[in-house]
């Protein structure tokens, strides 16, 4: 079986790593072609992850980079269509909800290979671009690989029942792998002790492109009495500088460059609370039993909220302060995302569907 895998952003690198390892096992006798769209083109957000997660360099890098949604998706679509035509895979495998995902889905749906979507069925109920990407990819997909029972229900409500498979969440596989290899030296590098600091990430354009929302989030983080470590996405740094907030962030927070995934897992596992607008980080915090405060009004990972491990606060300063202050570990935690063997199930579904 020949699989063309498309990645373009940091969370997709992480997820693709565990499935790639499963595909490339000698006993499987499969071939994988890895295409990097270049959606996250900064070296710290791309190249380092391929090294750190022990996956091969991409066979192709489209080098699209940062553009408007339409221009970026269009360039990816043209490049991916050519790669699919050249490689003639049995299946195109896409992850999550980025423009890379949508572009690959459009290209594959108009060509011969099966389109397989990892994290199918995730819905937040909002009108953000990522939600549009999820819905369109699912409705064009042949194999919908759902990470949770709630995702299965969402697909059924939309009338999608064929080609649907519950695999569990491949992000759980990735986190289990990384936790065993977590680089805890970063704790001593930052001179921080376990459960005595806050880990924060801010990168969604709804927060970074709105100076009022961004300043409110920064101020609320700075008011926490604990040290706040903020690995800053290049997009976030650019907006901080543009809005005149960089010096404030550098003065009041521990502002740092993006860290490697194994270092990030060590920080996330050791933090008293994580404050984020990332879907992936919400879920990773849940896996690691770290309370989460989310700078969004909605989330696709509804189970984390329903179980009390995640609190949605948007960009409401007082809500952020209160949620960070009151964050605790609930007595119980459900297990809706499988058992950490999603990659194996994904490869099994692909093998059965292609008959190869």
Residue pairs with C-beta under 8 A, 6 or more apart in sequence:
1 30
1 31
1 90
1 91
1 350
1 351
1 354
1 356
2 30
2 31
2 32
2 33
2 87
2 88
2 89
2 90
2 91
3 23
3 30
3 31
3 32
3 33
3 89
3 90
3 91
3 92
3 93
3 350
4 32
4 33
4 35
4 83
4 84
4 87
4 89
4 91
4 92
4 93
4 113
5 16
5 19
5 20
5 32
5 33
5 34
5 35
5 92
5 93
5 94
6 35
6 37
6 80
6 92
6 93
6 94
6 95
6 100
6 101
6 103
6 104
7 13
7 16
7 34
7 35
7 36
7 37
7 58
7 95
7 100
8 36
8 37
8 38
8 39
8 40
8 64
8 76
8 98
8 99
8 100
8 101
9 39
9 40
9 45
9 96
9 98
9 100
10 40
10 45
10 46
10 49
11 95
11 96
11 171
11 278
11 279
11 280
12 95
12 96
12 98
12 100
12 101
13 46
13 49
13 50
13 53
13 55
14 49
14 53
14 171
14 174
14 178
14 261
14 280
15 95
15 96
15 118
15 119
15 170
15 171
15 174
16 34
16 55
16 95
17 49
17 53
17 54
17 55
17 174
17 177
18 170
18 173
18 174
18 177
18 342
18 343
19 93
19 118
19 170
19 343
19 346
19 347
20 32
20 34
20 55
20 56
21 54
21 55
21 343
22 28
22 343
22 344
22 346
22 347
23 30
23 32
23 347
24 30
24 32
24 56
28 347
28 351
30 347
30 351
33 59
33 60
33 83
33 87
33 89
34 55
34 56
34 57
34 58
34 59
34 60
35 58
35 59
35 60
35 61
35 62
35 80
35 83
35 104
36 46
36 58
36 60
36 61
36 62
37 61
37 62
37 64
37 76
37 79
37 80
37 99
37 100
37 103
38 46
38 61
38 62
38 63
38 64
38 65
39 64
39 65
39 66
39 72
39 76
39 98
39 99
39 100
40 46
41 63
41 64
41 65
41 66
42 234
42 258
44 234
44 257
44 258
45 233
45 234
45 258
48 260
49 260
49 261
50 56
50 57
50 58
52 260
52 261
52 262
53 174
53 178
53 261
60 79
60 83
62 75
62 76
62 79
62 80
62 83
64 72
64 75
64 76
64 79
65 72
66 72
66 235
67 75
69 99
69 129
72 99
73 99
73 102
73 103
74 103
76 99
76 100
76 103
76 104
77 103
77 106
77 107
80 103
80 104
80 107
80 108
81 107
81 110
81 111
84 92
84 107
84 108
84 111
84 113
85 111
88 112
88 113
89 113
90 113
90 114
90 354
90 356
91 113
91 114
91 115
91 116
91 143
91 350
91 353
91 354
92 104
92 107
92 108
92 113
92 114
92 115
92 116
93 116
93 118
93 350
94 100
94 101
94 104
94 105
94 108
94 115
94 116
94 117
94 118
94 137
95 101
95 117
95 118
95 119
95 170
96 118
96 119
97 119
97 122
97 130
97 131
97 133
97 134
97 137
97 279
97 300
98 130
98 133
99 129
99 133
101 117
101 133
101 137
102 132
102 133
102 136
102 137
104 115
105 115
105 117
105 136
105 137
105 140
105 141
106 136
106 140
108 114
108 115
108 140
109 115
109 140
109 141
114 142
114 143
114 350
114 353
114 354
115 137
115 140
115 141
115 142
115 143
116 141
116 142
116 143
116 144
116 145
116 346
116 349
116 350
116 353
117 137
117 138
117 141
117 143
117 144
117 145
118 145
118 147
118 167
118 170
118 346
119 134
119 145
119 146
119 147
119 151
119 169
119 170
120 137
120 138
120 141
120 144
120 145
120 146
120 147
120 151
120 155
120 164
121 138
121 144
121 146
121 147
121 148
121 150
121 151
121 152
121 153
121 154
121 155
121 164
122 134
122 147
122 151
122 154
122 300
122 301
123 131
123 134
123 135
123 151
123 154
123 300
124 130
124 131
124 296
124 298
124 299
124 300
125 131
125 298
126 297
126 298
128 204
128 206
130 279
131 300
134 300
135 158
138 144
138 155
138 158
138 160
139 158
139 160
141 163
142 163
142 353
143 163
143 165
143 349
143 350
143 353
144 155
144 160
144 163
144 164
144 165
145 165
145 167
145 342
145 345
145 346
145 349
146 152
146 155
146 164
146 165
146 166
146 167
147 167
147 168
147 169
147 170
147 171
147 337
147 338
147 342
148 166
148 168
148 169
148 303
148 336
148 337
148 338
149 166
149 336
150 302
150 303
150 336
152 164
152 166
155 161
155 164
156 164
163 353
165 345
165 349
166 338
167 338
167 342
167 345
167 346
167 349
168 337
168 338
168 339
168 340
168 341
168 342
168 345
169 283
169 337
169 338
169 342
170 342
170 343
170 346
171 280
171 283
171 284
171 287
171 337
172 287
172 337
172 338
172 339
172 340
172 342
173 340
173 341
173 342
173 343
175 265
175 284
175 287
175 288
176 340
178 261
178 262
178 265
179 265
179 269
179 288
181 262
182 262
182 263
182 265
182 266
182 269
183 260
183 262
183 263
183 266
184 266
184 270
185 263
186 259
186 263
186 266
186 267
187 193
187 194
187 266
187 267
187 270
190 197
190 229
190 254
190 256
192 227
192 229
192 270
194 270
195 270
195 271
195 272
196 226
196 227
196 272
197 226
197 227
197 228
197 229
197 270
197 271
197 272
198 221
198 224
198 226
198 227
198 228
198 229
198 271
198 272
198 273
198 274
198 275
198 324
199 228
199 229
199 267
199 268
199 271
199 273
199 274
199 275
199 276
200 221
200 228
200 229
200 230
200 253
200 274
200 275
200 276
201 230
201 231
201 233
201 274
201 275
201 276
201 277
201 278
201 281
202 208
202 214
202 217
202 230
202 232
202 233
202 236
202 276
202 277
202 295
203 233
203 235
203 236
203 277
203 278
204 277
204 278
204 295
204 296
205 235
206 213
206 277
206 296
207 213
207 214
207 217
207 277
207 295
207 315
208 214
208 233
208 235
208 236
208 239
209 239
210 315
211 239
211 243
211 245
212 315
213 315
214 239
214 240
214 243
214 245
215 243
215 245
216 315
216 316
216 317
216 320
217 295
217 315
217 317
217 320
218 245
218 248
218 249
218 252
218 253
219 317
220 317
220 318
220 320
220 321
220 324
221 228
221 230
221 252
221 253
221 275
221 320
221 324
222 228
222 248
222 252
222 253
223 321
224 321
224 324
224 325
226 272
227 254
228 252
228 253
228 254
228 275
229 253
229 254
229 256
229 267
229 271
230 249
230 253
230 254
230 255
230 256
231 256
231 257
231 258
231 259
231 264
231 267
232 240
232 249
232 255
232 256
232 257
232 258
233 258
234 258
237 246
239 245
240 246
240 249
249 255
259 267
265 284
265 288
268 274
268 281
268 284
268 285
268 288
268 290
269 288
269 290
271 290
272 290
272 291
272 327
273 290
273 291
273 292
273 293
273 324
273 327
274 281
274 285
274 290
274 291
274 292
274 293
275 292
275 293
275 294
275 295
275 320
275 324
276 282
276 285
276 292
276 293
276 294
276 295
277 294
277 295
277 296
279 299
279 300
279 301
281 292
282 292
282 294
282 299
282 301
282 304
282 310
283 301
283 304
283 337
285 291
285 292
285 304
285 309
285 310
286 292
286 301
286 303
286 304
286 307
286 309
286 310
286 333
287 337
289 309
289 329
289 333
291 309
291 310
291 311
291 327
291 328
291 329
292 304
292 309
292 310
292 311
292 327
293 310
293 311
293 313
293 320
293 323
293 324
293 327
294 310
294 311
294 312
294 313
295 313
295 314
295 315
295 320
296 312
296 314
297 312
297 314
298 312
299 305
299 310
299 312
301 310
303 334
303 336
303 337
304 310
305 311
305 312
307 330
307 332
307 333
307 334
308 330
309 329
309 330
309 333
311 323
311 327
313 319
313 320
313 323
338 345
